Amino acid sequence: MAGAHIVFNHFPQLARAMRVSVADVVFETAEGILDEARMTVQTNSTRTGELRDSGRTDYSDDGTQAIAGFDDFKAVWLEYGTGQPAPTRAEPFLTPAAEHHRGRFAAAMGSLEPRLKVNAAGSVGISANPNISYSAREAAPQGAKRRPRNPRR
């Protein structure tokens, strides 16, 4: 084939697919932690629901880092307890939720290959299972954020 040029360098697409795959795991983990913490707070403290409703997640621009937490200042008191003058015992809800998801996060990060194949299929041309859809971010314009930040849930 004279003039035919076959490109074998798919590293840029694979790197982009890796970021998308990692961002998907980070998103699922952060939301799972927040959901579990909300359920625990709801069962332990249902007076007004303000604490439960103040939970939120924030993501880095590329989605590979997340923070799950609560804006209500009483969250610290409930999580760690209080000192003097009227001490209350700690009733942790966020730390146990994070610990519960630690193993799931590690397992998901250890098995990124299937996600990578699916996320790379849109741009690399790898034939992926047609029953699995790849991340919407792969189809988004370059520089677009993966998911909009949640303004206070």
C-alpha positions as a Markdown table, in Angstrom:
| # | Residue | x | y | z |
|---|---|---|---|---|
| 1 | Met | 0.0 | 0.0 | 0.0 |
| 2 | Ala | 1.8 | 3.0 | -1.2 |
| 3 | Gly | 1.0 | 6.1 | 0.7 |
| 4 | Ala | -1.0 | 4.3 | 3.4 |
| 5 | His | -0.1 | 5.4 | 6.8 |
| 6 | Ile | -1.2 | 3.4 | 9.8 |
| 7 | Val | -1.0 | 5.0 | 13.2 |
| 8 | Phe | -0.2 | 2.7 | 16.1 |
| 9 | Asn | 0.4 | 5.4 | 18.7 |
| 10 | His | -2.8 | 5.4 | 20.8 |
| 11 | Phe | -1.2 | 6.6 | 24.0 |
| 12 | Pro | -2.9 | 10.0 | 24.0 |
| 13 | Gln | -6.3 | 8.4 | 23.7 |
| 14 | Leu | -5.4 | 5.7 | 26.3 |
| 15 | Ala | -4.2 | 8.4 | 28.7 |
| 16 | Arg | -7.4 | 10.3 | 28.3 |
| 17 | Ala | -9.4 | 7.1 | 28.8 |
| 18 | Met | -7.4 | 6.4 | 31.9 |
| 19 | Arg | -8.3 | 9.8 | 33.4 |
| 20 | Val | -12.0 | 9.2 | 32.6 |
| 21 | Ser | -11.9 | 5.7 | 34.1 |
| 22 | Val | -10.2 | 6.9 | 37.3 |
| 23 | Ala | -12.6 | 9.9 | 37.5 |
| 24 | Asp | -15.6 | 7.4 | 37.3 |
| 25 | Val | -14.2 | 5.4 | 40.2 |
| 26 | Val | -13.6 | 8.6 | 42.2 |
| 27 | Phe | -17.1 | 9.8 | 41.5 |
| 28 | Glu | -18.7 | 6.5 | 42.5 |
| 29 | Thr | -16.7 | 6.3 | 45.7 |
| 30 | Ala | -17.3 | 9.9 | 46.8 |
| 31 | Glu | -21.0 | 9.6 | 46.2 |
| 32 | Gly | -21.2 | 6.2 | 47.9 |
| 33 | Ile | -19.4 | 7.6 | 51.0 |
| 34 | Leu | -21.8 | 10.6 | 51.1 |
| 35 | Asp | -24.9 | 8.5 | 50.6 |
| 36 | Glu | -23.9 | 6.1 | 53.4 |
| 37 | Ala | -23.0 | 8.9 | 55.8 |
| 38 | Arg | -26.3 | 10.6 | 55.1 |
| 39 | Met | -28.2 | 7.4 | 55.9 |
| 40 | Thr | -26.3 | 7.1 | 59.2 |
| 41 | Val | -26.9 | 10.7 | 60.1 |
| 42 | Gln | -30.6 | 10.3 | 59.2 |
| 43 | Thr | -31.0 | 7.3 | 61.5 |
| 44 | Asn | -29.0 | 8.9 | 64.4 |
| 45 | Ser | -30.2 | 12.5 | 64.2 |
| 46 | Thr | -33.5 | 13.3 | 62.5 |
| 47 | Arg | -34.6 | 16.4 | 64.4 |
| 48 | Thr | -34.4 | 18.9 | 61.5 |
| 49 | Gly | -32.6 | 17.2 | 58.7 |
| 50 | Glu | -30.3 | 20.2 | 58.3 |
| 51 | Leu | -27.1 | 18.2 | 59.0 |
| 52 | Arg | -28.1 | 15.4 | 56.5 |
| 53 | Asp | -29.0 | 18.0 | 53.9 |
| 54 | Ser | -25.7 | 19.8 | 54.2 |
| 55 | Gly | -23.7 | 16.9 | 52.8 |
| 56 | Arg | -22.0 | 17.6 | 49.5 |
| 57 | Thr | -19.2 | 16.4 | 47.2 |
| 58 | Asp | -16.7 | 18.6 | 45.4 |
| 59 | Tyr | -14.5 | 17.4 | 42.5 |
| 60 | Ser | -11.2 | 18.6 | 41.0 |
| 61 | Asp | -11.5 | 19.9 | 37.4 |
| 62 | Asp | -10.3 | 16.6 | 35.9 |
| 63 | Gly | -12.5 | 14.6 | 38.4 |
| 64 | Thr | -9.6 | 12.5 | 39.8 |
| 65 | Gln | -9.9 | 14.0 | 43.3 |
| 66 | Ala | -13.0 | 14.4 | 45.4 |
| 67 | Ile | -14.0 | 15.7 | 48.8 |
| 68 | Ala | -17.1 | 14.4 | 50.5 |
| 69 | Gly | -18.3 | 16.2 | 53.6 |
| 70 | Phe | -20.9 | 18.2 | 55.4 |
| 71 | Asp | -21.2 | 22.0 | 55.7 |
| 72 | Asp | -23.2 | 22.1 | 58.9 |
| 73 | Phe | -20.9 | 22.9 | 61.8 |
| 74 | Lys | -22.6 | 20.3 | 64.0 |
| 75 | Ala | -21.1 | 17.6 | 61.9 |
| 76 | Val | -17.8 | 17.9 | 63.7 |
| 77 | Trp | -19.5 | 17.6 | 67.1 |
| 78 | Leu | -21.4 | 14.5 | 66.1 |
| 79 | Glu | -18.3 | 12.9 | 64.4 |
| 80 | Tyr | -15.8 | 13.5 | 67.2 |
| 81 | Gly | -17.9 | 14.4 | 70.2 |
| 82 | Thr | -17.5 | 17.5 | 72.3 |
| 83 | Gly | -15.4 | 18.4 | 75.3 |
| 84 | Gln | -16.2 | 20.5 | 78.2 |
| 85 | Pro | -18.5 | 21.9 | 79.7 |
| 86 | Ala | -21.2 | 19.3 | 78.7 |
| 87 | Pro | -19.3 | 16.5 | 76.9 |
| 88 | Thr | -21.2 | 14.4 | 74.4 |
| 89 | Arg | -19.9 | 11.1 | 73.1 |
| 90 | Ala | -18.8 | 10.8 | 69.5 |
| 91 | Glu | -21.2 | 9.2 | 67.0 |
| 92 | Pro | -19.0 | 8.9 | 63.9 |
| 93 | Phe | -20.8 | 8.7 | 60.5 |
| 94 | Leu | -18.4 | 10.0 | 57.9 |
| 95 | Thr | -15.3 | 8.1 | 58.9 |
| 96 | Pro | -17.0 | 4.7 | 59.0 |
| 97 | Ala | -18.5 | 5.4 | 55.6 |
| 98 | Ala | -15.1 | 6.3 | 54.2 |
| 99 | Glu | -13.6 | 3.2 | 55.7 |
| 100 | His | -16.4 | 1.0 | 54.4 |
| 101 | His | -15.6 | 2.3 | 50.8 |
| 102 | Arg | -11.8 | 2.0 | 51.1 |
| 103 | Gly | -11.7 | -1.6 | 50.0 |
| 104 | Arg | -14.2 | -1.0 | 47.2 |
| 105 | Phe | -12.1 | 1.9 | 45.9 |
| 106 | Ala | -8.9 | -0.2 | 46.0 |
| 107 | Ala | -10.6 | -3.0 | 44.2 |
| 108 | Ala | -12.1 | -0.7 | 41.6 |
| 109 | Met | -8.8 | 1.0 | 41.0 |
| 110 | Gly | -7.1 | -2.5 | 40.7 |
| 111 | Ser | -9.5 | -3.5 | 38.0 |
| 112 | Leu | -9.5 | -0.5 | 35.7 |
| 113 | Glu | -8.8 | -2.5 | 32.6 |
| 114 | Pro | -12.5 | -3.2 | 31.7 |
| 115 | Arg | -13.4 | 0.5 | 32.2 |
| 116 | Leu | -10.3 | 1.5 | 30.3 |
| 117 | Lys | -11.3 | -0.6 | 27.3 |
| 118 | Val | -14.9 | 0.8 | 27.3 |
| 119 | Asn | -13.7 | 4.5 | 27.8 |
| 120 | Ala | -11.0 | 4.1 | 25.1 |
| 121 | Ala | -13.4 | 2.5 | 22.6 |
| 122 | Gly | -14.9 | 5.8 | 21.6 |
| 123 | Ser | -11.6 | 7.4 | 20.5 |
| 124 | Val | -9.2 | 4.5 | 19.9 |
| 125 | Gly | -11.5 | 2.3 | 17.8 |
| 126 | Ile | -11.2 | -0.8 | 20.1 |
| 127 | Ser | -14.3 | -2.9 | 19.7 |
| 128 | Ala | -16.0 | -2.8 | 23.0 |
| 129 | Asn | -19.1 | -4.7 | 24.1 |
| 130 | Pro | -22.0 | -3.0 | 22.4 |
| 131 | Asn | -24.2 | -3.5 | 25.5 |
| 132 | Ile | -21.9 | -1.3 | 27.5 |
| 133 | Ser | -21.8 | 2.5 | 26.9 |
| 134 | Tyr | -18.7 | 4.4 | 27.4 |
| 135 | Ser | -18.5 | 7.6 | 29.5 |
| 136 | Ala | -20.2 | 10.7 | 28.2 |
| 137 | Arg | -17.1 | 12.7 | 28.9 |
| 138 | Glu | -15.3 | 10.9 | 26.1 |
| 139 | Ala | -17.8 | 12.4 | 23.6 |
| 140 | Ala | -17.6 | 15.8 | 25.2 |
| 141 | Pro | -15.4 | 18.5 | 23.8 |
| 142 | Gln | -11.8 | 18.5 | 25.1 |
| 143 | Gly | -11.6 | 20.5 | 28.3 |
| 144 | Ala | -15.2 | 19.9 | 29.3 |
| 145 | Lys | -15.8 | 19.0 | 32.8 |
| 146 | Arg | -16.9 | 15.4 | 33.5 |
| 147 | Arg | -19.8 | 16.2 | 35.8 |
| 148 | Pro | -21.1 | 19.5 | 37.0 |
| 149 | Arg | -20.3 | 20.3 | 40.6 |
| 150 | Asn | -23.3 | 19.7 | 42.9 |
| 151 | Pro | -24.3 | 23.0 | 44.5 |
| 152 | Arg | -25.4 | 21.8 | 47.9 |
| 153 | Arg | -27.6 | 18.7 | 47.6 |
